[in-house]
């Protein structure tokens, strides 16, 4: 899992969308058992072909960033 800034994560997701690469994302709360950083929220982006995983951590709920990924995921761009 590679930790990156959201702007970079969003660019990767846009490339996945543009190239029709299978991908998905998760938004985890600090209390989630799958969150490796129990003091922060995180967004995880996964490439389903290669298994590459990218993560961005947040001090607060990443609502706007999550909405950007949701629009890409569901093709509402």
N, C-alpha and C positions, 0 to 999 in steps of 0.2 A: 504494500500500500504506500503510495507516494503522496506526501502532504504538499499541496500547492495552494496558491491563492485562488479565490473564486473566479476572477477574470480569466485565468488560464484554464480552469476547469470548464467554464462556459464555452470557451473557444474549442476545447476538445469535444464537448457535447455537440456543438454546432457542426464540427467536421464529421462526427459520427452520423448526425442527422443527414447532412448533405451527401455523404457517401453510402448511406443506407446500411451502416454498420450496426448490428444489433447491440443495443445498450440499454441500461436502466440506471435508476438512481434511488438512493434512500436518504431520508432525513431522520436522524437519530437524536433523541433527547439525551440529556446528561444521565438520566437514570436507566437508559436502555442497556440490557445486558450485552448487546453487541457493540456498544460504544466503548472504544479503548481509552477515551479521555472522559472520565466520569464527571468532570466539572464544566464541560462545554457541549453545545449542540454541534452536530456535524452533518455535512452533506457528503455522501459517498457516490462516486460515479464509476460504473463498471462497464468494461468492454466485454461483451459476451463471447466474442470470437477468440480473443487473446488471453482473457483473464486479467488484464491490466486493471488496477484499481487506484483511483485518485480520491483524496479526501481534503476537505476544507473545514476548519473548526471555527466556531462562533461563540461569543459570550452571550448572545441573545438569540431568540428564535429567528432563523433565516427565511422569513416569509417571502420577501420579495425575490430573493435568489431562488428559492424553491419554485416560485411561480414561473420564473424564466425557464427553468428546466422542464417544468410541467408542460409549458406551451410547446417546447421542442419535442418532447416525448410524444405528445398527442398530435403533433403536426399542425398546431395552431399558430404558425409563425407567419 
